[in-house]
Amino acid sequence: MMLMQAGYEPIAIRHDAGSTYAGRLEQWQAYGNPVPLACMVADCVVWEQDRIGKIVSDIRRGHPSPDTPEVYVNSVFTHCSRIIP
């Protein structure tokens, strides 16, 4: 919610990344280390912003972009997912 209030698009962490998310959440809650979870959220924000940038760029060039650009299909952002607000 804080990210959306700051003007960012909504993000979602993929269901199949649940164990990764849970482990990073545990690191923060049990050991006071928020860095792994913050990095995961930051990756998803970057993924979403890049996706939007590609769509805008393609529209400006007159080439509509698919909802899931090919560049992200095999990307390092495997724990990110597009959501519809």
DRENNUDO-744307 format. One record per atom (N, C-alpha, C, CB): residue number from 1; residue in three letters; x negated, y, z negated; atom name. Coordinates in steps of 0.05 Angstrom, whole numbers, padded with zeros to 5 digits. Glycine has a CB too. Layout:
<sites>
 num residuo     xx     yy     zz atomo
 NUM     Ala      X      Y      Z    CA
...
</sites>
This chain:
<sites>
 num residuo     xx     yy     zz atomo
   1     Met -00016 -00024  00000     N
   1     Met  00000  00000  00000    CA
   1     Met -00017  00025  00000     C
   1     Met  00019  00000 -00024    CB
   2     Met -00039  00024 -00015     N
   2     Met -00057  00048 -00016    CA
   2     Met -00069  00054  00012     C
   2     Met -00080  00043 -00036    CB
   3     Leu -00075  00033  00027     N
   3     Leu -00086  00038  00054    CA
   3     Leu -00065  00051  00072     C
   3     Leu -00096  00012  00066    CB
   4     Met -00040  00041  00070     N
   4     Met -00019  00053  00087    CA
   4     Met -00014  00082  00079     C
   4     Met  00007  00036  00084    CB
   5     Gln -00015  00088  00053     N
   5     Gln -00011  00115  00044    CA
   5     Gln -00033  00133  00054     C
   5     Gln -00010  00116  00013    CB
   6     Ala -00057  00122  00060     N
   6     Ala -00079  00137  00071    CA
   6     Ala -00078  00138  00101     C
   6     Ala -00106  00124  00062    CB
   7     Gly -00057  00127  00114     N
   7     Gly -00054  00129  00143    CA
   7     Gly -00063  00105  00159     C
   7     Gly -00068  00152  00152    CB
   8     Tyr -00071  00083  00145     N
   8     Tyr -00079  00059  00160    CA
   8     Tyr -00055  00042  00167     C
   8     Tyr -00100  00043  00143    CB
   9     Glu -00058  00027  00188     N
   9     Glu -00037  00008  00196    CA
   9     Glu -00037 -00015  00175     C
   9     Glu -00042 -00003  00224    CB
  10     Pro -00014 -00028  00172     N
  10     Pro -00012 -00051  00154    CA
  10     Pro -00031 -00074  00164     C
  10     Pro  00016 -00061  00152    CB
  11     Ile -00041 -00089  00146     N
  11     Ile -00058 -00112  00153    CA
  11     Ile -00046 -00136  00139     C
  11     Ile -00088 -00108  00145    CB
  12     Ala -00053 -00160  00149     N
  12     Ala -00045 -00185  00136    CA
  12     Ala -00069 -00203  00136     C
  12     Ala -00020 -00198  00150    CB
  13     Ile -00072 -00218  00115     N
  13     Ile -00093 -00238  00114    CA
  13     Ile -00080 -00265  00122     C
  13     Ile -00106 -00240  00085    CB
  14     Arg -00091 -00278  00141     N
  14     Arg -00079 -00302  00152    CA
  14     Arg -00074 -00323  00130     C
  14     Arg -00097 -00314  00174    CB
  15     His -00053 -00338  00134     N
  15     His -00045 -00359  00115    CA
  15     His -00068 -00380  00112     C
  15     His -00020 -00373  00124    CB
  16     Asp -00080 -00387  00134     N
  16     Asp -00101 -00408  00133    CA
  16     Asp -00127 -00397  00121     C
  16     Asp -00107 -00418  00161    CB
  17     Ala -00128 -00372  00115     N
  17     Ala -00151 -00360  00100    CA
  17     Ala -00145 -00359  00070     C
  17     Ala -00158 -00332  00111    CB
  18     Gly -00124 -00372  00062     N
  18     Gly -00115 -00371  00034    CA
  18     Gly -00136 -00379  00014     C
  18     Gly -00092 -00388  00030    CB
  19     Ser -00151 -00400  00019     N
  19     Ser -00171 -00409  00000    CA
  19     Ser -00194 -00389 -00001     C
  19     Ser -00182 -00437  00008    CB
  20     Thr -00200 -00376  00021     N
  20     Thr -00221 -00356  00021    CA
  20     Thr -00211 -00332  00005     C
  20     Thr -00228 -00347  00050    CB
  21     Tyr -00187 -00324  00010     N
  21     Tyr -00175 -00301 -00005    CA
  21     Tyr -00174 -00307 -00035     C
  21     Tyr -00147 -00295  00006    CB
  22     Ala -00165 -00331 -00041     N
  22     Ala -00162 -00339 -00070    CA
  22     Ala -00189 -00339 -00083     C
  22     Ala -00150 -00367 -00072    CB
  23     Gly -00210 -00349 -00070     N
  23     Gly -00236 -00349 -00081    CA
  23     Gly -00247 -00321 -00086     C
  23     Gly -00255 -00364 -00064    CB
  24     Arg -00242 -00303 -00067     N
  24     Arg -00251 -00276 -00070    CA
  24     Arg -00235 -00261 -00091     C
  24     Arg -00250 -00261 -00043    CB
  25     Leu -00210 -00266 -00092     N
  25     Leu -00193 -00254 -00113    CA
  25     Leu -00202 -00264 -00141     C
  25     Leu -00163 -00261 -00109    CB
  26     Glu -00209 -00289 -00143     N
  26     Glu -00219 -00300 -00168    CA
  26     Glu -00245 -00287 -00176     C
  26     Glu -00223 -00331 -00166    CB
  27     Gln -00263 -00282 -00157     N
  27     Gln -00288 -00269 -00163    CA
  27     Gln -00283 -00242 -00176     C
  27     Gln -00305 -00265 -00137    CB
  28     Trp -00263 -00228 -00166     N
  28     Trp -00257 -00201 -00177    CA
  28     Trp -00244 -00203 -00204     C
  28     Trp -00238 -00186 -00158    CB
  29     Gln -00223 -00221 -00206     N
  29     Gln -00208 -00223 -00231    CA
  29     Gln -00224 -00236 -00254     C
  29     Gln -00182 -00238 -00227    CB
  30     Ala -00238 -00258 -00248     N
  30     Ala -00251 -00273 -00269    CA
  30     Ala -00279 -00262 -00275     C
  30     Ala -00253 -00302 -00260    CB
  31     Tyr -00293 -00252 -00255     N
  31     Tyr -00321 -00244 -00259    CA
  31     Tyr -00326 -00214 -00255     C
  31     Tyr -00338 -00260 -00240    CB
  32     Gly -00305 -00199 -00249     N
  32     Gly -00308 -00170 -00246    CA
  32     Gly -00324 -00162 -00221     C
  32     Gly -00322 -00159 -00270    CB
  33     Asn -00324 -00179 -00201     N
  33     Asn -00339 -00173 -00176    CA
  33     Asn -00319 -00168 -00154     C
  33     Asn -00358 -00197 -00169    CB
  34     Pro -00311 -00143 -00148     N
  34     Pro -00291 -00137 -00127    CA
  34     Pro -00303 -00137 -00099     C
  34     Pro -00279 -00111 -00133    CB
  35     Val -00329 -00139 -00096     N
  35     Val -00342 -00136 -00070    CA
  35     Val -00332 -00156 -00049     C
  35     Val -00372 -00138 -00072    CB
  36     Pro -00331 -00183 -00055     N
  36     Pro -00322 -00201 -00034    CA
  36     Pro -00294 -00196 -00024     C
  36     Pro -00324 -00230 -00045    CB
  37     Leu -00275 -00190 -00042     N
  37     Leu -00248 -00184 -00034    CA
  37     Leu -00247 -00158 -00019     C
  37     Leu -00229 -00183 -00059    CB
  38     Ala -00261 -00138 -00028     N
  38     Ala -00261 -00112 -00015    CA
  38     Ala -00272 -00115  00014     C
  38     Ala -00278 -00091 -00031    CB
  39     Cys -00293 -00131  00017     N
  39     Cys -00304 -00136  00044    CA
  39     Cys -00284 -00150  00062     C
  39     Cys -00330 -00152  00042    CB
  40     Met -00269 -00168  00051     N
  40     Met -00249 -00182  00067    CA
  40     Met -00227 -00163  00076     C
  40     Met -00237 -00206  00051    CB
  41     Val -00218 -00146  00058     N
  41     Val -00198 -00126  00065    CA
  41     Val -00209 -00107  00086     C
  41     Val -00187 -00111  00040    CB
  42     Ala -00234 -00098  00081     N
  42     Ala -00246 -00079  00100    CA
  42     Ala -00249 -00091  00128     C
  42     Ala -00274 -00071  00089    CB
  43     Asp -00256 -00117  00129     N
  43     Asp -00258 -00131  00155    CA
  43     Asp -00231 -00130  00169     C
  43     Asp -00267 -00160  00151    CB
  44     Cys -00209 -00134  00155     N
  44     Cys -00183 -00134  00167    CA
  44     Cys -00175 -00106  00176     C
  44     Cys -00162 -00145  00147    CB
  45     Val -00182 -00086  00161     N
  45     Val -00177 -00058  00168    CA
  45     Val -00192 -00052  00194     C
  45     Val -00185 -00038  00146    CB
  46     Val -00218 -00059  00195     N
  46     Val -00234 -00054  00219    CA
  46     Val -00222 -00069  00243     C
  46     Val -00263 -00063  00215    CB
  47     Trp -00214 -00094  00239     N
  47     Trp -00202 -00110  00261    CA
  47     Trp -00177 -00096  00272     C
  47     Trp -00195 -00138  00251    CB
  48     Glu -00160 -00087  00254     N
  48     Glu -00135 -00073  00262    CA
  48     Glu -00141 -00047  00276     C
  48     Glu -00117 -00069  00238    CB
  49     Gln -00159 -00031  00266     N
  49     Gln -00166 -00006  00279    CA
  49     Gln -00179 -00010  00306     C
  49     Gln -00185  00011  00261    CB
  50     Asp -00196 -00030  00309     N
  50     Asp -00208 -00036  00335    CA
  50     Asp -00187 -00045  00355     C
  50     Asp -00229 -00058  00332    CB
  51     Arg -00168 -00061  00345     N
  51     Arg -00146 -00071  00362    CA
  51     Arg -00130 -00047  00372     C
  51     Arg -00128 -00091  00347    CB
  52     Ile -00123 -00029  00355     N
  52     Ile -00108 -00005  00363    CA
  52     Ile -00124  00012  00383     C
  52     Ile -00100  00011  00338    CB
  53     Gly -00149  00015  00377     N
  53     Gly -00166  00031  00395    CA
  53     Gly -00167  00019  00423     C
  53     Gly -00194  00033  00384    CB
  54     Lys -00169 -00008  00424     N
  54     Lys -00169 -00021  00450    CA
  54     Lys -00143 -00017  00465     C
  54     Lys -00175 -00051  00447    CB
  55     Ile -00121 -00019  00451     N
  55     Ile -00095 -00015  00464    CA
  55     Ile -00093  00013  00475     C
  55     Ile -00072 -00020  00443    CB
  56     Val -00100  00033  00458     N
  56     Val -00099  00061  00467    CA
  56     Val -00117  00066  00491     C
  56     Val -00107  00080  00444    CB
  57     Ser -00141  00055  00490     N
  57     Ser -00160  00058  00512    CA
  57     Ser -00149  00045  00538     C
  57     Ser -00187  00045  00505    CB
  58     Asp -00138  00021  00535     N
  58     Asp -00126  00008  00559    CA
  58     Asp -00103  00024  00570     C
  58     Asp -00118 -00020  00552    CB
  59     Ile -00086  00035  00553     N
  59     Ile -00063  00051  00563    CA
  59     Ile -00073  00075  00577     C
  59     Ile -00045  00059  00539    CB
  60     Arg -00094  00088  00566     N
  60     Arg -00104  00112  00580    CA
  60     Arg -00116  00106  00607     C
  60     Arg -00126  00125  00562    CB
  61     Arg -00127  00082  00610     N
  61     Arg -00137  00073  00636    CA
  61     Arg -00116  00062  00654     C
  61     Arg -00159  00053  00633    CB
  62     Gly -00091  00059  00644     N
  62     Gly -00069  00049  00660    CA
  62     Gly -00068  00018  00660     C
  62     Gly -00071  00058  00687    CB
  63     His -00082  00006  00641     N
  63     His -00081 -00024  00639    CA
  63     His -00070 -00031  00612     C
  63     His -00110 -00036  00644    CB
  64     Pro -00044 -00037  00610     N
  64     Pro -00034 -00045  00584    CA
  64     Pro -00048 -00069  00572     C
  64     Pro -00004 -00051  00586    CB
  65     Ser -00052 -00068  00546     N
  65     Ser -00067 -00089  00532    CA
  65     Ser -00047 -00109  00521     C
  65     Ser -00085 -00077  00510    CB
  66     Pro -00054 -00135  00521     N
  66     Pro -00037 -00154  00507    CA
  66     Pro -00038 -00149  00477     C
  66     Pro -00046 -00183  00513    CB
  67     Asp -00019 -00160  00463     N
  67     Asp -00017 -00156  00434    CA
  67     Asp -00042 -00167  00419     C
  67     Asp  00007 -00169  00422    CB
  68     Thr -00053 -00189  00429     N
  68     Thr -00078 -00200  00417    CA
  68     Thr -00100 -00199  00438     C
  68     Thr -00073 -00228  00407    CB
  69     Pro -00116 -00179  00439     N
  69     Pro -00137 -00177  00459    CA
  69     Pro -00156 -00201  00458     C
  69     Pro -00153 -00151  00455    CB
  70     Glu -00164 -00210  00481     N
  70     Glu -00182 -00233  00483    CA
  70     Glu -00207 -00230  00466     C
  70     Glu -00189 -00238  00512    CB
  71     Val -00216 -00205  00464     N
  71     Val -00241 -00200  00450    CA
  71     Val -00240 -00210  00421     C
  71     Val -00248 -00171  00451    CB
  72     Tyr -00215 -00212  00410     N
  72     Tyr -00213 -00219  00382    CA
  72     Tyr -00206 -00249  00377     C
  72     Tyr -00192 -00203  00369    CB
  73     Val -00200 -00263  00399     N
  73     Val -00192 -00291  00396    CA
  73     Val -00212 -00308  00381     C
  73     Val -00186 -00303  00423    CB
  74     Asn -00238 -00304  00387     N
  74     Asn -00259 -00320  00374    CA
  74     Asn -00277 -00301  00358     C
  74     Asn -00275 -00335  00395    CB
  75     Ser -00266 -00281  00346     N
  75     Ser -00282 -00262  00332    CA
  75     Ser -00289 -00271  00303     C
  75     Ser -00267 -00235  00330    CB
  76     Val -00306 -00255  00290     N
  76     Val -00313 -00262  00263    CA
  76     Val -00291 -00255  00243     C
  76     Val -00338 -00246  00255    CB
  77     Phe -00270 -00241  00253     N
  77     Phe -00248 -00234  00235    CA
  77     Phe -00227 -00255  00234     C
  77     Phe -00236 -00207  00245    CB
  78     Thr -00235 -00279  00229     N
  78     Thr -00216 -00302  00229    CA
  78     Thr -00196 -00301  00207     C
  78     Thr -00231 -00328  00228    CB
  79     His -00201 -00285  00186     N
  79     His -00182 -00284  00164    CA
  79     His -00162 -00262  00167     C
  79     His -00197 -00281  00138    CB
  80     Cys -00163 -00247  00189     N
  80     Cys -00144 -00225  00194    CA
  80     Cys -00122 -00234  00213     C
  80     Cys -00159 -00201  00206    CB
  81     Ser -00100 -00221  00211     N
  81     Ser -00077 -00228  00228    CA
  81     Ser -00060 -00203  00232     C
  81     Ser -00060 -00250  00215    CB
  82     Arg -00048 -00200  00255     N
  82     Arg -00031 -00178  00261    CA
  82     Arg -00004 -00182  00248     C
  82     Arg -00028 -00174  00292    CB
  83     Ile  00006 -00162  00235     N
  83     Ile  00033 -00164  00224    CA
  83     Ile  00051 -00142  00237     C
  83     Ile  00033 -00161  00193    CB
  84     Ile  00076 -00146  00237     N
  84     Ile  00095 -00127  00247    CA
  84     Ile  00108 -00114  00222     C
  84     Ile  00116 -00139  00266    CB
  85     Pro  00104 -00088  00218     N
  85     Pro  00114 -00075  00194    CA
  85     Pro  00145 -00074  00194     C
  85     Pro  00104 -00047  00192    CB
</sites>
